[in-house]
Amino acid sequence: MDIEKLKKSLEGRGFTFRYFETGAEAADYLTEQLAGKTVGIGGSKTVEAIGLYEKLQGKAADVAWHWKTEPNEARARAAKAQIYVSSANGIAETGEIINIDGAGNRVASTLYGHEKVYIVAGMNKVCPNAEAAFHRARNVAAPLNARRFGKDTPCVKGELRCYDCRSPERICRGVSMLMEPMMGMAAEVVIINEELGY
């Protein structure tokens, strides 16, 4: 992965770019940036791994995360938060950011409704181009998440790939590609030099 190419591509598309060697450094930075703000967090093993939710307690005005409190109420609060924090399922060195979603709360909030969105990702999410990032989202991230949730889908039972199934338990129902920050909403990509999340 060429970090300078990634930085140049993302900044050229209008994203702010930050790079940290460790998740702990990134969490400290984000805690400082989010102090006093209302914050929504999307389903993210990356955010969980760096301990951001815990660090924000007592620092942010409010933190809504459906993994930590009642899901429906937390999703509603997160959708109205000033700041939204998510990871990505794939980030292209050419600057595109791919996310795949089941309920749609994470995809929707990276596209609309907040002052700023932070995309936090480990180096394992970075791919050479948009096609590879999309392939990663469908054939790595989605099956691993389906397995984690114990879903009854072919990707849980078979080899690690998308079968484009019609299972009612399918979790890959919508895909977004951020090519630039959405109009009226700032976006910052925080890359961590660790393998984090799916």
C-alpha positions as CSV (number, residue, x, y, z in Angstrom):
1,M,0.0,0.0,0.0
2,D,1.3,3.4,-1.0
3,I,0.3,5.8,1.8
4,E,1.5,8.9,-0.1
5,K,-0.6,7.9,-3.1
6,L,-3.6,7.3,-0.9
7,K,-3.1,10.6,0.9
8,K,-2.8,12.5,-2.4
9,S,-5.9,10.7,-3.9
10,L,-8.1,11.4,-0.9
11,E,-7.0,15.0,-0.5
12,G,-7.4,15.5,-4.2
13,R,-11.1,14.4,-3.9
14,G,-11.7,16.8,-1.0
15,F,-11.3,14.5,2.0
16,T,-9.1,15.4,5.0
17,F,-6.5,12.7,5.6
18,R,-4.9,11.6,8.9
19,Y,-2.5,8.7,9.4
20,F,-1.6,7.1,12.7
21,E,0.7,4.2,13.5
22,T,-1.6,2.8,16.2
23,G,-5.2,2.6,17.1
24,A,-4.5,4.1,20.5
25,E,-3.0,7.3,18.8
26,A,-6.0,7.5,16.5
27,A,-8.5,7.1,19.4
28,D,-6.7,9.9,21.3
29,Y,-6.9,12.2,18.3
30,L,-10.6,11.4,17.6
31,T,-11.5,11.9,21.3
32,E,-9.9,15.4,21.2
33,Q,-11.8,16.2,17.9
34,L,-15.1,14.9,19.2
35,A,-15.1,16.5,22.6
36,G,-18.3,18.4,23.3
37,K,-20.0,17.1,20.2
38,T,-23.0,14.7,19.7
39,V,-21.6,11.6,18.1
40,G,-23.1,8.6,16.3
41,I,-21.2,5.5,15.6
42,G,-21.9,2.9,12.9
43,G,-21.4,-0.8,13.4
44,S,-17.7,-1.1,13.3
45,K,-15.2,-3.7,14.7
46,T,-12.5,-1.1,13.9
47,V,-14.1,1.5,16.2
48,E,-14.6,-1.2,18.8
49,A,-10.9,-2.4,18.6
50,I,-9.5,1.1,19.2
51,G,-11.8,1.7,22.2
52,L,-13.3,4.9,20.9
53,Y,-16.7,4.6,22.5
54,E,-15.2,4.2,26.0
55,K,-12.8,7.0,25.5
56,L,-15.6,9.4,24.5
57,Q,-17.6,8.8,27.7
58,G,-17.6,12.0,29.6
59,K,-15.9,13.9,26.8
60,A,-18.5,14.0,24.0
61,A,-21.9,15.6,24.7
62,D,-23.6,12.3,23.7
63,V,-22.5,9.1,22.1
64,A,-25.0,6.9,20.3
65,W,-24.0,3.4,19.3
66,H,-26.4,0.6,18.7
67,W,-23.8,-2.0,19.8
68,K,-23.7,-0.5,23.3
69,T,-27.3,0.6,24.0
70,E,-30.9,-0.2,22.8
71,P,-30.4,-0.5,19.1
72,N,-33.4,1.3,17.6
73,E,-33.1,4.3,20.0
74,A,-29.4,4.5,19.5
75,R,-29.7,4.4,15.7
76,A,-32.3,7.3,15.8
77,R,-29.9,9.4,18.0
78,A,-26.9,8.5,15.8
79,A,-28.8,9.7,12.7
80,K,-29.3,13.1,14.3
81,A,-25.8,13.5,15.8
82,Q,-23.4,16.3,14.7
83,I,-20.7,13.9,13.9
84,Y,-20.8,10.4,12.5
85,V,-18.0,7.8,12.9
86,S,-17.8,4.7,10.7
87,S,-15.3,2.5,9.2
88,A,-15.2,1.3,5.6
89,N,-15.3,-2.1,3.9
90,G,-12.8,-0.9,1.3
91,I,-10.8,2.2,0.5
92,A,-9.2,2.5,-2.9
93,E,-5.7,4.0,-3.3
94,T,-7.5,6.1,-6.0
95,G,-9.6,7.7,-3.3
96,E,-13.0,5.9,-3.4
97,I,-14.6,4.6,-0.2
98,I,-16.9,1.6,-0.3
99,N,-19.4,0.5,2.4
100,I,-21.9,-2.4,2.3
101,D,-24.8,-2.4,4.7
102,G,-27.8,-4.5,5.9
103,A,-30.0,-2.0,7.8
104,G,-28.8,1.1,5.9
105,N,-28.1,3.2,9.0
106,R,-24.3,3.3,8.4
107,V,-24.5,3.9,4.6
108,A,-27.1,6.6,5.1
109,S,-25.1,8.4,7.8
110,T,-21.9,8.5,5.7
111,L,-23.9,10.2,3.0
112,Y,-26.3,12.6,4.7
113,G,-27.3,14.4,7.9
114,H,-24.2,15.3,9.8
115,E,-21.7,18.2,10.0
116,K,-18.8,15.8,9.5
117,V,-18.2,12.1,9.0
118,Y,-15.0,10.3,10.1
119,I,-14.0,7.1,8.2
120,V,-11.6,5.1,10.4
121,A,-9.9,2.2,8.9
122,G,-6.9,-0.1,9.3
123,M,-4.4,-0.8,6.5
124,N,-6.2,-4.1,5.7
125,K,-9.1,-2.1,4.2
126,V,-6.9,-0.3,1.6
127,C,-7.1,-1.7,-2.0
128,P,-5.4,-0.7,-5.3
129,N,-8.6,0.7,-6.9
130,A,-12.4,1.0,-6.6
131,E,-13.1,-2.4,-8.2
132,A,-10.8,-4.1,-5.7
133,A,-12.4,-2.2,-2.8
134,F,-15.9,-3.2,-4.0
135,H,-14.7,-6.8,-4.4
136,R,-13.3,-6.7,-0.8
137,A,-16.6,-5.3,0.6
138,R,-18.7,-8.1,-1.0
139,N,-16.3,-11.0,-0.8
140,V,-14.4,-10.4,2.4
141,A,-16.1,-7.9,4.8
142,A,-19.7,-9.0,4.2
143,P,-19.1,-12.8,4.6
144,L,-16.9,-12.3,7.7
145,N,-19.6,-10.1,9.3
146,A,-22.3,-12.7,8.3
147,R,-20.2,-15.4,10.0
148,R,-19.7,-13.2,13.1
149,F,-23.5,-12.7,13.4
150,G,-24.2,-16.4,12.8
151,K,-26.4,-15.8,9.8
152,D,-28.0,-18.5,7.7
153,T,-26.4,-17.6,4.4
154,P,-24.2,-19.4,1.8
155,C,-21.2,-17.2,2.7
156,V,-21.3,-18.5,6.3
157,K,-21.5,-22.2,5.2
158,G,-19.3,-22.1,2.1
159,E,-16.0,-20.5,1.0
160,L,-15.4,-16.9,1.8
161,R,-17.2,-15.0,-1.0
162,C,-20.5,-13.5,-1.9
163,Y,-23.0,-15.9,-3.4
164,D,-25.5,-13.0,-4.2
165,C,-28.0,-15.1,-2.2
166,R,-31.7,-14.4,-1.6
167,S,-31.6,-15.4,2.1
168,P,-33.8,-13.4,4.4
169,E,-30.8,-13.2,6.7
170,R,-28.6,-11.6,4.0
171,I,-26.7,-8.6,5.5
172,C,-25.3,-7.2,2.3
173,R,-28.3,-5.2,1.0
174,G,-27.0,-1.8,0.0
175,V,-23.6,-0.5,-1.2
176,S,-22.3,3.1,-1.2
177,M,-19.3,4.6,-2.9
178,L,-18.1,8.0,-1.6
179,M,-16.2,9.6,-4.5
180,E,-15.9,12.9,-2.7
181,P,-17.4,14.3,0.6
182,M,-21.1,14.9,0.1
183,M,-22.2,18.5,-0.4
184,G,-22.5,20.4,2.9
185,M,-20.8,17.6,4.9
186,A,-17.1,17.5,5.7
187,A,-15.3,14.1,5.6
188,E,-12.1,12.9,7.2
189,V,-10.4,9.6,6.6
190,V,-8.3,8.3,9.4
191,I,-5.9,5.5,8.4
192,I,-4.3,3.3,11.1
193,N,-1.2,1.2,10.4
194,E,-2.8,-1.9,11.9
195,E,-5.1,-4.7,10.7
196,L,-8.5,-3.7,12.2
197,G,-12.0,-5.0,11.6
198,Y,-13.3,-6.6,8.5
